[in-house]
Amino acid sequence: MRTTLDNGLRVVVVRDTLAPTVTTQITYLAGSYDAPAGFPGTAHALEHMMFRDSKGMAGAQLNEMVGKMGATDNAFTTNDATQFYFVAPAQYLDVLLHIEATRMRGAQLSDKGWSLEKGAIEQEVSRDISDPGQLAIEEAERILYAGTGYAEDPLGTRPSFDKTTGATLQKFYNQWYAPNNAILVIVGDVDPAATLGKVKQVFEPVPRGNVPERAPVKLAPFQPVTIAKTTPAATGTVQYLFRMPGQQSKDYAAADVLLDVLGNSRSSLSDLAARGKVLSAAAQALPFAHGGLGVVEVGFPKGGDSKAAQSQLDAVIDDLLKNGVPADLVEAAKRQEHAQYEFSRNSATELAQSWSQALAWQGLDSPEQAQAQIQAVTVEDVNRVAREYLKPDQRVTVVLTPSADGKRPPNSSGFGGTESFASSNAALDGPLPQWAAQALGKLEMPHWTLAPARMTLANGITLIVQPESISKTVTVMGHVDHEDNLQEPAGQEGVGQLLGSLFDYGTTTLDRNAFHKALDEIAATESAGPDFMLAVPAENFSRGMQLLADNELHPSLTASAFAVQQQTLSRTLAGRLQSPPYKMMRALEKGWLPAGDPDLREATPATVDKLSLAHAKAYYEQTYRPDMTTIVVVGDVTPEQARAEVDKVFGSWSATGPKPGVVPKPVPVNAASHAVVPNAYASQDTVLMGQSLALDLHNPDRYALELGNYVLGGNGFASRLMTDIRVKHGYAYTAASMTRFDRSRSNFMVYYGSDPDKVADADKLVRQNLAQMRDTPVKAEELDNARQALIREIPVGVSSVNSIARSLLTWSYKGEPLDQPMVAAKYYLDLSAQQVQGAFKKYLQPDHLVQVVQGPTPKQQ
């Protein structure tokens, strides 16, 4: 159901009953393209400010409401538009509408508010421009779209933010943030007619605005250029960046199909990686409404030859331009695009985004219209677009070469300091607006909608089926319970990973090309290995299961494929083991695990180079067993149909001998330690602090820790860590804590990113907050907020077919009930502040924390 209000706001409401949740997406047709000259980050800055105070709603109140609803919220700014979105239980639709109407009519954009937010957004920019790949993209945009609003990335720059004032933001807001320049999409378990009535009541009082005309895009000629940079990444890339038709261009659908063809597993581009000519190959679009970037790339190893990789890429592009695209790959792309639209119905969020995309960015009437354009594309259209847009003299080449010796970009150092983005508002616990307080006052158990059928097949496979008729699709997820660190023979570290890469090469009866062609014919997405999956239109479920089982049970373990993937893995590991992110996680693991622990085993180029195809085959026979396998089927299928298909294709699978042990032994609480990981490219220090916990996921004490962790660092801006470290002191852009519970081992971790000279101060605040959680019961209102959030977010956690399948799979093989969140909710309701304090006092030991600092100039704290 759709309408346009008298003030010009376009509204779309779609009923989706998969879960008792609702998604709202409001998109303002204003992005970085519309920013004033010299202020490229204005739209991004305003996006940030919309989370601060509005007339009748403080930023702190907004944060509290999001938590109390159990909602997720965020926003993003593109070249053409800015979107704000929520996912929440459906009963809070009224609250979401009031929030968005309040922000539309009354954002408070003062110099004081901007001075508090500026440091935060500059920290975000500082972090992002430490990535050489991001910087290369920005340089390419300036070349390809010089003289247009697309020349500058939406992220913004420090100089532009330094010049920005409250008045700058207010003018942009007044010009562009009007109902007649916005689109509101609502998808979820709601009544469309009643919802439209609510929208009218809340939004119609907002007056129309005088929205400026957009300046047309006038492209200038440019000379091809190569941008060469070093990168701290494990592997290098050669990227070709082309100007592409915009989403509102008549050529956009054909360009979309073109990139799908290039990315197809059977394309000549993908074949480069399959034959070991390059480490990886990919094609993607970064589209704008009236332009865009087409990115075609290949990877090469650290110390490898970028020119050889580029030569391989040149050959693919040259052949495409000379001989055109294969007709069957065009048809495969069109089938897959149609299937993906049907799969978008499996998530209210994805369905809402398809509507927002069609209306706001593509300028169309509906997602169906976008599909019609795709289905009308011909081979001739694709070839014409390829020859027009992929010309060798009309591209920017980016070469990113792995190196440990980097140089961070100018003006990328942190911009912190208490005065930069600390808040002067200490009153973070003020009463909520009346329209929210009443709706959020009563806490009830959520309605649990899942009722899966669980059965055990004769050969030991656990099968779980959750029928869902929201779309004509079926999703299958499977897991072979295993643990490489326990099961890989001594000296064969990496054999499990290497084996997993071989399933892409098809089966013993269908080689790689034939196998992927069979998948293309039924518009299926599939992968096999220890974690396997199938997403297929319901009408092709039987054929899809045949192909999945054939791949899982009869993989094509050929000598040629093994040689390619052995070399690829060895070369990839050579770079990965030297990369700062890997070193950081390795240091953390060494800190909280005892010496010699199986989880410290490490695949290296040396161990991988010694492997043989016989080792991979033996490991397959040892590890892949039906009695260690769980399969979950969710979609337009009955339990009886699913069981019949699984029995038919997996029933002959058998296992011999006792089940292997796949759960590592518990470990003692670690001793304190500190490690530093230099990263010359970074502009900030990334800090991880953690410890092992002496309990597992079956210990009910976990629920007290989870409840307390929400108060400590799991509640976004309203958490104690964010309030103390960012809001009050401005030491870091973000700070969070998390718990992870597994079958025998559990961990607690704190994360923050900070300027190097603020790490010591932030570290003290972390420890003070941990001590407070141990020594003092949390406040009653904090405990209530945590209960409300963790209980109300339960339906959000299983609000898509993928999340349902993934959750049921994990709960099953880890030995938890299939309504695990409802079990947790009962604990959350009953736990007291004293019990939360007791759990933190028992399990959290600040004197045993491991700290790892990765950054430009890490120092001993």
N, C-alpha and C positions, 0 to 999 in steps of 0.2 A: 504494500500500500504506500502511496506517495502523494505528496501535495507540495505546493509552494504557498507559504504564508503571505499575508498581505504586505509584510515588510520585506519580502523577497527571499526569506530563508527557505531553501529547498530541503525537504525532509523525505527520507525513505525509511519505512519500517517493514522488516521481514520477520515473520514468525519462524522460530527454529526451536524445536522441543527436545533436542538431544540432551540438554542438561538444564536445570533450573537457574540459568544464568542469563545475563544480558551484556552485550557489547555496545558501547556508544562511541562513535567516531565523529568528531566535528572538524571539518577541514576548511581553513580559511585560504582563499585563492590568492595568497601573497607569500612569496619566498624571497630568496636572496636576489632573484632577478629584479625585484621591485625595490631593492634597497636604494637609498639615496647615494649619489656618487661620493666615493671616498669612505663609505660606511658599509662594507660588504657583509658584516655580521649582524646587521640590524634585526633582520627577521629571527635569527637565532637568539639574539639577546632578548627580544620580546617574548619568544617562546619560554625562556627561563623565567622572565618576570611574571608570566601568567601563573606561575606556581607560588608567587608571593601574594601580597595583600590585594584584595579587591574590596570595594565598598560593600560592607555587610559580611565579609568573610576574610579573616586573616589567613596568611599562609600556614601558620601553625594549626589553625582549625582544619584547613584542607588536608594537611598531613594526617591529623587525627581521624578525620572522617574516612579517609582511604583505608587506614588501618582497621578501624572499627567495622567497616563493611566487609573486610576480608577481600578487598579488591586489589587489582593491579592497575596501575596507571602510568602513563608516560606520554611523551610527545616527540615529534621529530620535525626538522625543518629541511625542505628540499629547495631546489632552485625556484620552483613554481608555487609551492604551497606549504602550509604548516598544519600539522594534524595533532590533535589532542585526543587521547582515547582512554577508555576505562573498560575493564572486565570485572563484573561484580555479580553477586546473587541477584536474581531478577526482582526480588522484592524491594530493592533499593534504587529502582529506576527513577523514582521521584527525586531522590537525593542527587543522583547524577545530573538530571536535567537542571535542577536548581544551581548546581555548581557551575555548569557550562553557561547558563544564562547570566549568572552573577559575573563571571569572567568576561562575557561578551559585552556587558553594559558598564562595568565599573572597575576595570583594572586600575590600580593606583601606581602610577609610573613616575615617582618622584626621584629627585637627585639622590636623596637619602637611600631609597630602596635600591636604586641602581648601584650606588657605592657599595652596598652590602653584597650585591649579586655579582658585581664585575669581577672580583677576585676569583669567584667560583668558576665562572665561564672561562676566564683566562687560564685557570688551572686545567680545565678540560681541553682547551685549545693547545696548551703547552704539552699535555700528554699526547694528543693526537699528532702534532707536528713533529714528535720525536720519531715517527714512523717514516722512513725514507720512501716507502711506497706511496703513502698519503701525499707527501711533498711532490713526488713525481706526477701524480694525478693532477695536483693543483697546477703545476707548471704546464702540463699538457692542456688543461682547460684554458689557461691564459693564451696559449698559442692558437688553439682550434677555434676559440670563441672570442678572440680579441675584439674589443669595441662593443661588446654586448653585455647584458646582465648575467650571462652565463660564464663570463671570463673568470669570476672569482668564486671560490668554493663557498657553500652556505655556512661553513664553520665560522668564518670571520678571522680577524687578525688582532693582535695586541694593539697596534696603532689605531685601528678603527674603534676598538673598545675604549681606548684612552680618550678619544675625542667625543665619544657618545655621552649624551646627557639624558636626564629624564625627559626634557623637552623633545629631544630627537625621537625617543621611543613613543612619547605621547602623540606626536604628529603622525608617525607610521601607524600607530594603533587607530587613531581617528580616521585615517585615510582608508585603511584596508580591513580592519576588524569590524565589519558590519554584517548584519544578517543577510543582506542582499549580495554579499560576497562570500557566503559560507554554505556548506552542505552538511547536514546532520544525517547520519546513517545509524539506525538502531536495529540490531539483530539479536534475537533471543527468545526466551520463553515468555512472550508478552502478547497481549491482545492488541492487534494493530489499530483497530478503531479507537479503543480506549487510550492507547499510547499517543495517537495523533491529537486526541483531545487534550491530553496533558501537555504535549509540546506547545500547542496553541496557547494554552493558559499561561505557560511560563515564558515563552519567547515572543509572543506577539506584542507585548508592551515595549520591546526593544525597537527603537526607531531605525528606519532605513538610513544608510549613509550615502555620501556623495563619493563614490568609488572612482578613482582616476582611471583613465584609459591606459592600458599597458603599451609601452613602447614596442614597436615591431622589432623582430630579430633581423639584423642586416649582417650577413656573413661576409667577411673580408678574405681575400686570398692569403695563403700562408705558404712558407717554404718548409718542406719536410725537415725534421730535426731529430737528433738522438739525444735523449737525456740519460746520462750514465751516473749511477750512484752506487755506493756500497750499502750493504744492509747487514744487520745482526742476525737475520733469519738463517735457518739451517741450510736452505737451498736458494739458488738464484733463479731469476726469471727474465725472459725476453718478452716484452709486451708490445703489440701493435695497437695503437689507439686511433680510431677513425671517427670522423664526424658521421653521425647517423641521423636518419629522419626522426623527427619528434613524434611523440605519442598522438599528436593531433594531425599528423601528416597522412596522406593517402598511402604512403609507402611503409607506414610503420608495421602493419601486419606482415608484409612480406619480409621486412628486416627482422622481425621477431622470429619468423620461420627460418630465415637464413641462419641466425645464431643457434637455433635449435638443431639445425642440420649439422653445423660445425661441431656442436657438443654431443651429438649422437655417438653412442659407443661404437658404431660401425663406420664413422666418418674417417677420412684420411688423416684428420687432425688427431683424433683419439688413437688411431692406429700407431702413430709415432711413439706414444707411451707404451702401448701394448707390445711393440717390437723392441723396446729399449733404446730407441733413437734419442729420446728425451726422457727426463724423469716424470714429467707430467704435462698435460695439455688441457686447455679449457677455452671456452668462448662465453662471453656474457655481455649484457647490455647495461649501461648506466643511463637510463633514459630521462629526458626532460620533456616537457609538454611540446616545445618547439625546436627540439634538437636532441642531442645525446651523445654518449660515447659508446662505441663498440670496442670491446677489448678481446683480442685473440692472443693467447700466450702459451709459452712452453717453459718448462723448468729444466734447470741444469744443476749438477752437483757443485758443492763447494770445491774450488780448485779446478772445476771443469771448464770446458771451452764454450763460452757464450756465442762465439761466432759460428761454431758448428751447429749449435741449437738454432740460431737464427737462420742458418742456411736450410735446415729442415723445415722451419716454419715458412720460409720463402717458397719452398717447393710446393707446399700445400696450397698457399694462396695463389701462386701462379697457375697451378693446375685448375683450381676452381674458376679463376677468371677466364682461362682458355677453354675449358671443356664443360663448364657448368656444374650444377649440383645434381646428384643422382635423384631421379624422380621418386624412387621408392622411399628415400629419406625425407623428401618433402611430405609425402603422404603419411609417413610415420610421425613426423612432427605435428601435423594437423590432428591426427588421432590422439596423440599424447596431450596436445593443448585442450582438446575437447574433454578428455578424461580428467585432466587436472581441474577443469572448471567443475566437473561433477564432484571431484574430491574436495573442492573448496566448501561444499555443503556440509562436510564432516566437522567443521569448526565454525562457530558463529563469528569468531574473530576473522578468520580467513574469508568467510562469505561477506562480512561487512567490508573488508578491505577490497574485495573484488568490486563491490559497488562504489566505494570511495574512489578507487583507481579509475573506473570507467567514467564516472561523472566529473571528478575534479581534475584528473590529469589528462585523460583521453578526450574529454569534451563530448562524450557519448551519452546516450540515453539510458543504457543498462549494460551489465556484463554480457548479456545475450547478444547485444549488438556487436561487442568486441569479438565474441566467438564467431559471429556471422562473417565478420571481416577476415578472420583467420581462415575459415573454411572456404572462402572465395579465392584465396591465394592460389596461383598456378606456378608451375615450374618456371615458366617464362618470367613471371613477376619476380621470383627469387633471383634468377640469373640477372635480370635487368638491375635490380637493386644492388646485387653483389658487384657488378661491373661499374656501377655509378659511385658506390660509396667505399669500396675496398681498394681503390687505386693506390699503387705503391708510392706515388708522389703526393698523396693526400693523407698522410698519416704522420703521427709522432711515434717514435720508437723509444721505449724505456728499457734500459738494461740495469737490473739490480744484481750486483755481485756480492756474494757473502764475504764478509770480512769482520774481524774482531776490532779493527782499528777504525772506528767511526769518528765522526765529528758532528755533534748536535747542531742544529740550525741556529742562526742568530735569532735573538729575541725569543728563545724557547725556554729559557730558565724560568723557574717558578716565579709567581708573582704574589706569593703569600704574605702573611703578616696579619696580625689581629685586625687591623683596621680595614683590610681588604674585603674579607667576606665573613667576618664574624658578625653575629646579629646583636643589636642592642636590645632586642626584645627578649627579656628573660621570662615573661609571662607565657609559658608554653602550654599551660594547663587551663586556659580560659574556657568558659562554657561555650558549647557549640550553638550555632544558629538554631532557632526554634524549629525550623523545617527539617533539620537533621537530628536534633536531640530526641524528638519523639520517635522517629523512625528507627533510631539506633539504640533505643533504651532497653528493649527487651531482648534477651538472649535465649534462643531456642536451638534445639538440635536440628541440623539441616535435614532436608528430605533426601534420602539416599536412593538413587534411581537405578543402580546397577544390580542385576540379578543373574550373574553368570552361571552357566551349567559347567560343572567340573567333572571330568571322567578320566579314568586310566585305561589306556589301550592294553591289549594283550602283551605287547612287547615292552611295556613300561612307560611309554610316552604319556605325559600328563597333558590333557587337552582341555582348554577352557574356551567356552563360546559365549559371547555376549551379542545377541541379536540386536541390530539397530537398523531402522528403515529410513533414516534421515536422507540417505542417498542410495543410488543403485550401484553401490561399490562394496567391496570386501577388503579388509586389511588383515594381514596375517603377520604376527611377530613371533619369533621363536628364539630359544636360548638353549645351548648345550652347556650345562653347568660344568665349569672347568676352571683351572687356575694354572696358567702357564708357569708361574714361578715354582709351583709345587710339582708339576707334571713333566716339564721339559727335562730330558736326561742331562746329566752333567756334561758341560762342554757344548751343549746344543742350544744355548740361549738365543732366542730369536726364531726358532723353528716354528712356533705357533703363529707368530706374526707373518712369517714368510708363507706358511701354508695358507693362511687366510687370504693372501693376495692372489692365490692361484684360481679361486673359484670364478673369477671374472672370465676365465678362458673357456667356459662352457662345460660340456660333459663328455663322457666317453663316446657318445653317439652324435653329438652336435658340437662342432668346433665353435670357436668364439663367435665368428661372424654368423653362423647359422643359428646359434643359440640366441644372440641378441636380436636377430631378425624375427625369430619366433616370438620373443617378448614384444617387439614392435607391432607385430600383427594383431596382438590383443590389447595394445595400449597399456601394458603392465610395467610396473617398476619392481625390480627384484634384486635381491642380493643374498648370497649364501655365505656360510662360514659358521663360526661358533655363535654369532648373533645373526639371524637371518630374517628376511622380511619379504612380503609380497603385498603390493597394492594393485588391485585389478578391478575392472568393471564387473559387476555381479554376473553378467551373462557369460563372462569368460573365466569364472572362478575355477571350474574343473580343469581347463587347460592350463591356467596359471599354476594350480597346485601340482600338475604333472611336471611342469618345467622347474618349479621350485624344488620338488623332491629329487628330480633327476640331477639337478645341480648340487644339492646337498649330499646326496647318497652316492653319486657317480661323477665326481668332479674330474675334469680333464687334467690330470697331473702329468703333463708331458715334460720331457727334458728341455725342450726349447723354451716353454713358458717359465720353467723353474730357473733357467739360466738368466733370463731377462729380469725376473723379479728378485733373484738373489743379488744381482748387480745393483738394481735400483735400491733395494733396502740397504745394502752395504754403503752405497754412496750417500743415501739420505742420512743414515746414522752417523756417518763421519762428520756431517755438518751439525746435526741435531745435538750430539753430545757436547759440542762446543758452544751451543747457543745459550745466552743468558737465561731465558725462561726454563730450559731444561735443567741447567745448573742450579737454578733456584729451587725447583721442586726436588731435585736430587739431594740438595743440602737439607731440605726440610725432612725428607724421608730418613736420611742418615741421622738426623737429630732425634727423631722420635721412635726409631727402630733399633734394636740391639744389633751389634756387629754379627755378621754371619746370617742374619735373618733371610729367609727365602725371598721376601719382597725386595731385598736389595740386589737380587740378581739383575744383571744388566746385559742386554744384547748389544754387541759392539760389531764393528766391521770384521774384526778378527774371528768372532764366533760365527757370524753369518757366512763368512767366506769358507769356513770349514764344513758347512752343511752340504748334504747330498740329497738328491731326489729320494733316495731310499729312506733317509731320515724323515723327510716330510711325509712319505707314505706310511711309515711306521707310526709316526705321531698321530696321523689321521685315524688309523686303526685303533690306537690306544685310547684316544680322547673322544671321538665322536660315537656316542652310544645313545640308543633310544631311551634307556632307563635313566639317563641323565638329562633328558630333553623335555622342555615345556613348550607347547605351542598354544598361542592365543589367537582366536578368530573373532573379529568384530565386524559387523556389517549386515548387509541384506541377505542373511542366511539363517537357517534354523540350526539348532544343535544337532539334529538328526542328519541334515545335509552335510554339515561340517564334519561330523564324525565319519560318515560314509566316505567322503573324499579323502580325509586324512588316513583312514584305514586302507583305502585303495592304493595310495601312493607311498605311504610310509610303513604300512603294515608288515612288509617283508623284512624290514630293518631289524637286525638282531644284535645282541651283545653277548659276550662270553666272559666268564670270570667275575670276581667281585668288583663292586663299584670302587673307583679310585677316590681317595680323599682329596677334596678340593677346598676345604676350609682351613686356613692356617691357624696355628696355635695362638692363643692370646699372648700379648706381650705386657711386660710391666710398664708402669709409668716411667717415662724417660727422664733423664737428667737435663738440667738447663744447659743450653749451648747458644752460641752466636756465630753466624757465618755471614760473609759478605760476598757478593757476586758483582764484579764491575760490569757496567754496560755503558760504554762511551757514547752511545746514541741517545740514552735516556736524558730527559730534562728533569726528572723527579726520581726520588727513591720510591720503590715499591717495597712494602714491608709485610712480611708474613710472620705471625707469631702463633705457635700452636703447641699442643701436647696430646699424647695418647690418653685415652680414657679407659679406666678399668671396669668397663661394662660392655655388654653387647646389645643388639636391637631387641632381644627378648627380655631384657631387664626392664621392669616398669619404671625404674628411676629415670629412664631416658625421657619420659614425658615431662618430668619436673625440669630437666635440663632444657628441653625444647621450649617450654613455656617461659623459663627465665631467660633463655637466649633471645627470645623475641623482644623482651624488655631491654636487654643489654645491647644487641647490635643487629637484630633481624627485622627491625621495623622501620627501615629507611630513615627519613628525616626525623621521625619521632623517637628513634631509639636513643638510649643514653650515650652511646659512643658518638653518633652523629651530632647530637645536641652539644656534647662536651667538646669534641675535637674539631668539628667544623663550625657549628652555629655559634658557640660561645667564644671559641679561641681562634678559629680560622687557621688551624695547623694543617689541614688536609682537605682535599676536594671531596673525598668519600672515606668512610670508615664503617666497617661491618664485621660481624662475627657469625660463625656458622658451626653447626654440629653435624657430624656424619656418623651414623650408627650402622654397623655391619654385623655379620653372623658371629664373628669372634673378636673383631677389632673396631674400635671407634676413635674418633678424633674430635678435637675442638680447635678452631682456628679463628684468628683475628686478621683482618686485612685493612691496610690503608695505604694511600699514596700521598707523599709529602715532599716538600723541598728538603734537601739534605740537612739544612741547619735547623729544621723543625722536628726531625725524627726523635731526638732525645726528649723533647717536650711532649710530643704525642705519645711516645712510649710510656712516659710517666702517667699520663691520663688513662691509658689502657689499663695499666696495673692498678691504678686507684679505683677504676670502675670494677675491675675483677674483685678487688678486695671488698668493695662495698657490697657486691652481690653475695659474697661469702659471709660478711659480718652483720648485715642488716637486712631484715625482710623487705621485699619490694613493697611500694605503696599500693594501697587497695585499688586506686584508679589505674595504676600501671598493670596490675594483675588482671583487672577487668578488661582493659584494652587488649591485652595479650590473649585472653580467653576468647574474646569476641573475634579477633582477627583470625586466630588459628582454627576456630570452629566454623566461622562463616566462610573461610576460603576453601573449605572442603569441596563444594561443588565446582568451584573454579578450577581446582586441580584435576578434575576429570570431565572437562567440558568440551573435549574433542575426541574423535575416534582414536587418533594416535595416542593421546594421553591416557585414554581408557585402556587401550591394548598394552601400552608400556607399563602402566601401573599394575594391572592384573598379572602380567608376566613377572615383574619384579617381586611383588608380594608372594606369588606362588613359589618360585624357586628358592626364595629366601625363608620360606616356612612361616609366612605371616598369613593371617586371615584375609579373605578377599574383600572384606569391608574394613580394612585396617584403619582408615581415617576415622571411622565411627568409633572404633575401639579407643583410639587416641582421644577423641572428643570427650568421651566419658571420663577419662582421667583428667583432662583439662578442666572440666566442670567441678571436679571434686578437690583438686589440689589447692593447698593453702599457701600463703606467703611463706610460712615457716618451713613447709616441705620443700619449696623451691630453694630457699636459703640453705636448707640442710643438704640438698643434692649438690649445690655449688660448693659448699664447704667440704663435702665428702670427695668429690671428683675433680674439681678445678683446683689446680695447685700452681699459682703464679710463680712460685720459686722454681718450677720445673719447665718453664716455657722455653721452647726453641724459637729463636728469632733469626730470620734470614732477610737481609737487606740487599736488594738489587737496584743499582742506580749509577749515576755518573761519578760520584765521589763518596761511596759509602764509607762510613767511619765507625769505629768501635764505639758502642754506646755504653 
